[in-house]
Amino acid sequence: MSWRLRVVHSTGFAYKSAVTSSYNEARLTPRSDARQNVIVNRVETVPATRAYRYTDYWGTAVTAFDLHAPHEELEVSGSSVVETEAGERPGPDQQVGWDDVRSEAIADRYDEMLFFTRYVPKNRALGAAAKRLVKGLTPEEAVEVVCKHVHAEMEYVPGTTGVHTTAVDAWNERKGVCQDYAHLTLLMLRSLGIPSRYVSGYLHPKPDAAIDKTVEGQSHAWIEAWTGGWWGYDPTNDTPITEQHVSVGIGRDYADVSPLKGIYTGGGATDLDVVVEITRLA
């Protein structure tokens, strides 16, 4: 069964004094892939700008724009209609064993999704814990067990971590948000030699969502792992990827997929307001 969803993601900035120029990138366009299809998408700004689009190295659509007139506020809004389906795991003929996952060919092909980063640093203790957890399991079973372990051990507490928090920082606190759950899961999977990547997007909070009812949505993050094919799991909610999930960007970690990034000349930002509204249309 497929869903049709409308997602509106608005970010507003207010500055202490006029900004004279800024250069920005927005990753607010959902992906078109085997699981979802984008019907309509537009990214708009106030003040209005001239923008151009490109696809980044990881396959994420980017809207780039710059402003060269003084402004004290900036609003960036992405609006999309997308059809989604539940995610699927690799079929029986695609599933592979540990020798295949850890082969030189796979290590070379997916090297960047095995690489440890600032957000997902190598950690001997967590790597050893992952190996104990998955002893005797297949790579596919290992992915789900690691996700469930992270879900069980972590407590979802908004405000306890920030955008710069690493997986190890969150683990030490045993608290965090979806970004932290995803980073921690990636650390453990990469320690096992399983290629895995960070996915950013949105989540409709209600599995029984009423048609045409707009609700407060969520920017969300989960993971995808390669065990013969790429497939996703949401460790924050301990669930497979469903029609409620709308994917936008993929990368090694949050730094590759942040919704809005840029540089500017002028006064520092005093206020940041983010609103996500999501509506099931069909």
MOFEN-V184057 format. One record per pair of residues at least 6 apart in sequence whose C-alpha atoms are under 8 Angstrom apart, sorted by the first residue. I is the first residue (numbers start at 1). GAP is how many residues later the second one is. D is the distance in whole Angstrom. If there is no record, write none. Layout:
I_GAP_D, I_GAP_D
This chain:
1_84_6, 1_85_8, 2_81_7, 2_82_5, 2_83_5, 2_84_7, 2_241_6, 3_80_6, 3_81_5, 3_82_7, 3_240_6, 3_241_8, 3_277_7, 3_278_8, 3_279_6, 4_77_7, 4_78_6, 4_79_4, 4_80_6, 4_276_6, 4_277_5, 4_278_5, 5_76_6, 5_77_5, 5_78_6, 5_79_8, 5_273_7, 5_274_6, 5_275_5, 5_276_6, 5_277_7, 6_73_7, 6_74_6, 6_75_4, 6_76_7, 6_272_6, 6_273_5, 6_274_6, 6_275_7, 7_71_8, 7_72_6, 7_73_5, 7_74_6, 7_269_7, 7_270_6, 7_271_5, 7_272_7, 8_69_7, 8_70_6, 8_71_4, 8_72_7, 8_267_8, 8_268_6, 8_269_5, 8_270_6, 9_19_8, 9_68_6, 9_69_5, 9_70_6, 9_265_7, 9_266_6, 9_267_4, 9_268_7, 10_65_7, 10_66_6, 10_67_4, 10_68_6, 10_263_8, 10_264_6, 10_265_5, 10_266_6, 11_64_6, 11_65_5, 11_66_6, 11_261_7, 11_262_6, 11_263_4, 11_264_7, 12_61_7, 12_62_6, 12_63_4, 12_64_6, 12_259_8, 12_260_6, 12_261_5, 12_262_6, 13_60_5, 13_61_5, 13_62_6, 13_256_7, 13_257_8, 13_258_6, 13_259_5, 13_260_7, 14_58_6, 14_59_4, 14_60_7, 14_255_6, 14_256_6, 14_257_5, 14_258_7, 15_57_5, 15_58_6, 15_252_6, 15_253_6, 15_254_4, 15_255_5, 15_256_7, 16_56_7, 16_251_5, 16_252_6, 16_253_6, 16_254_6, 17_55_6, 17_249_7, 17_250_5, 17_251_7, 18_52_6, 18_53_5, 18_54_5, 18_248_6, 18_249_6, 19_50_8, 19_51_5, 19_52_5, 19_53_6, 19_245_7, 19_246_6, 19_247_4, 19_248_6, 20_47_8, 20_48_6, 20_49_6, 20_50_4, 20_51_7, 20_244_8, 20_245_6, 20_246_6, 21_45_7, 21_46_5, 21_47_4, 21_48_6, 21_49_7, 21_243_6, 21_244_5, 21_245_8, 22_44_5, 22_45_5, 22_46_7, 22_240_7, 22_241_6, 22_242_4, 22_243_6, 23_41_8, 23_42_6, 23_43_4, 23_44_7, 23_239_5, 23_240_5, 23_241_6, 24_40_6, 24_41_5, 24_42_6, 24_236_7, 24_237_6, 24_238_4, 24_239_7, 25_37_6, 25_38_6, 25_39_4, 25_40_7, 25_235_6, 25_236_5, 25_237_6, 26_36_6, 26_37_5, 26_38_6, 26_233_6, 26_234_5, 26_235_7, 27_33_7, 27_34_6, 27_35_5, 27_36_7, 27_221_7, 27_222_7, 27_230_7, 27_231_7, 27_232_5, 27_233_6, 28_15_7, 28_33_8, 28_34_7, 28_35_8, 28_50_6, 28_220_7, 28_231_6, 29_12_6, 29_13_8, 29_14_8, 29_31_8, 29_32_6, 29_33_7, 29_49_7, 29_51_7, 29_219_6, 30_8_7, 30_31_8, 30_50_7, 30_52_7, 30_171_7, 30_216_7, 30_217_6, 30_218_4, 30_219_7, 31_6_7, 31_7_7, 31_29_7, 31_30_7, 31_216_6, 31_217_5, 31_218_7, 32_6_6, 35_49_6, 35_50_5, 35_51_7, 35_52_6, 36_46_7, 36_47_5, 36_48_4, 36_49_6, 36_210_8, 37_45_6, 37_46_5, 37_47_7, 38_42_7, 38_43_6, 38_44_4, 38_45_6, 39_41_7, 39_42_5, 39_43_5, 39_44_7, 40_39_8, 40_40_5, 40_41_5, 40_42_7, 41_37_7, 41_38_6, 41_39_4, 41_40_7, 42_36_6, 42_37_5, 42_38_7, 43_20_7, 43_33_7, 43_34_6, 43_35_4, 43_36_6, 44_32_6, 44_33_5, 44_34_7, 45_29_7, 45_30_5, 45_31_5, 45_32_6, 46_28_6, 46_29_5, 46_30_7, 47_24_8, 47_27_7, 47_28_7, 49_16_6, 49_17_7, 49_18_6, 50_15_6, 50_16_7, 51_12_6, 51_13_6, 51_14_4, 51_15_7, 52_11_6, 52_12_6, 52_13_7, 53_8_7, 53_9_6, 53_10_5, 53_11_6, 54_7_6, 54_8_5, 54_9_7, 54_10_8, 55_6_5, 55_7_6, 56_6_7, 58_191_8, 58_192_6, 58_193_6, 59_190_8, 59_191_7, 60_188_7, 60_189_5, 60_190_7, 60_197_8, 61_188_8, 82_164_8, 84_159_5, 84_160_8, 84_161_8, 84_162_7, 85_157_6, 85_158_5, 86_155_6, 86_156_4, 86_157_5, 87_144_7, 87_145_7, 87_153_7, 87_154_5, 87_155_6, 87_156_8, 88_143_6, 89_140_8, 89_141_8, 89_142_5, 89_143_8, 90_137_7, 90_138_6, 90_139_5, 90_140_7, 90_141_7, 94_134_5, 94_135_7, 95_45_8, 95_132_6, 95_133_5, 95_134_8, 96_43_7, 96_131_6, 96_132_5, 97_41_6, 97_42_6, 97_130_8, 98_40_7, 98_41_6, 100_6_7, 101_6_8, 101_38_8, 101_92_7, 101_93_6, 101_94_8, 101_126_7, 101_127_8, 102_91_6, 102_92_7, 107_7_8, 110_85_6, 111_84_8, 112_140_7, 113_77_8, 113_82_5, 113_83_5, 113_84_6, 113_138_8, 113_139_6, 114_76_5, 114_79_7, 114_80_7, 114_81_5, 114_82_7, 115_75_7, 115_137_8, 116_6_6, 116_71_7, 116_74_8, 117_135_8, 117_136_8, 118_48_7, 119_45_7, 119_46_7, 119_47_4, 119_48_6, 119_64_7, 119_134_7, 119_135_8, 120_46_6, 120_47_6, 120_48_8, 120_63_6, 120_64_7, 120_66_7, 120_67_5, 120_133_7, 121_45_8, 121_46_7, 121_47_7, 121_66_7, 122_65_7, 122_69_7, 123_45_8, 123_64_8, 126_61_8, 126_62_6, 127_60_8, 127_61_6, 127_64_5, 127_65_7, 130_16_7, 130_58_6, 130_59_7, 130_61_7, 130_62_7, 131_61_7, 133_9_8, 133_12_7, 133_13_7, 134_7_8, 134_8_5, 134_11_7, 134_12_8, 139_55_7, 139_88_6, 140_87_6, 143_46_7, 143_82_7, 144_89_7, 146_39_7, 146_42_7, 146_43_7, 147_38_6, 147_86_7, 147_87_7, 147_88_5, 147_91_7, 148_87_6, 148_90_6, 150_31_7, 150_34_7, 150_35_7, 150_85_7, 150_86_8, 151_30_7, 151_84_5, 151_85_6, 151_86_7, 151_87_6, 153_21_7, 154_17_7, 154_20_5, 154_21_5, 154_22_7, 154_27_8, 155_19_6, 155_20_5, 155_21_6, 156_19_6, 156_20_5, 156_21_5, 156_22_8, 156_80_8, 157_18_6, 157_19_5, 157_20_6, 158_18_6, 158_19_6, 159_17_8, 160_15_7, 160_16_6, 161_9_7, 161_14_8, 161_15_6, 161_16_7, 165_15_7, 166_14_7, 166_17_7, 167_13_6, 167_14_8, 167_16_5, 167_17_5, 167_20_7, 168_16_7, 170_6_6, 170_10_6, 170_14_8, 171_13_7, 177_59_8, 178_42_6, 178_43_5, 178_44_7, 178_57_8, 178_58_6, 179_41_7, 179_42_6, 179_43_8, 179_75_7, 181_41_8, 181_54_6, 181_55_6, 182_16_7, 182_39_6, 182_40_5, 182_41_6, 182_52_8, 182_53_7, 182_54_8, 183_15_7, 183_70_7, 185_38_8, 185_50_7, 186_10_6, 186_11_7, 186_12_7, 186_37_7, 189_6_7, 189_7_7, 190_6_7, 194_31_7, 194_32_7, 194_33_7, 195_30_6, 195_31_5, 195_32_8, 196_27_7, 196_28_6, 196_29_4, 196_30_6, 196_56_8, 197_26_6, 197_27_5, 197_28_6, 197_53_7, 197_54_6, 197_55_5, 197_56_7, 198_23_7, 198_24_6, 198_25_5, 198_26_7, 198_52_6, 198_53_5, 198_54_6, 198_55_5, 198_56_7, 199_22_5, 199_23_5, 199_24_5, 199_25_7, 199_48_7, 199_49_7, 199_50_6, 199_51_5, 199_52_7, 199_58_8, 200_19_8, 200_20_6, 200_21_5, 200_22_7, 200_47_6, 200_48_6, 200_49_5, 200_50_6, 200_54_8, 200_57_7, 201_18_6, 201_19_5, 201_20_6, 201_44_7, 201_45_5, 201_46_4, 201_47_5, 201_48_7, 202_15_7, 202_16_6, 202_17_5, 202_18_5, 202_19_8, 202_43_6, 202_44_5, 202_45_7, 202_46_8, 203_14_6, 203_15_6, 203_16_7, 203_17_6, 203_41_5, 203_42_5, 203_43_6, 204_13_6, 204_14_7, 204_40_5, 204_41_7, 204_74_7, 204_75_8, 205_12_7, 205_13_8, 205_39_7, 206_38_8, 207_37_7, 209_71_7, 210_70_7, 211_68_7, 211_69_5, 211_70_5, 211_71_6, 212_67_6, 212_68_6, 212_69_5, 212_70_8, 213_66_6, 213_67_7, 214_63_6, 214_64_6, 214_65_4, 214_66_7, 215_62_6, 215_63_6, 215_64_6, 216_59_8, 216_60_6, 216_61_5, 216_62_6, 217_59_5, 217_60_5, 217_61_5, 218_58_6, 218_59_8, 219_57_7, 221_13_8, 222_10_7, 222_11_6, 222_12_5, 222_13_7, 222_14_7, 223_9_6, 223_10_6, 223_11_6, 223_12_8, 224_6_6, 224_7_5, 224_8_4, 224_9_6, 225_6_6, 225_7_6, 232_8_7, 232_9_6, 233_6_6, 233_7_5, 233_8_6, 234_6_6, 234_7_6, 249_8_5, 250_6_7, 250_7_6, 251_6_6
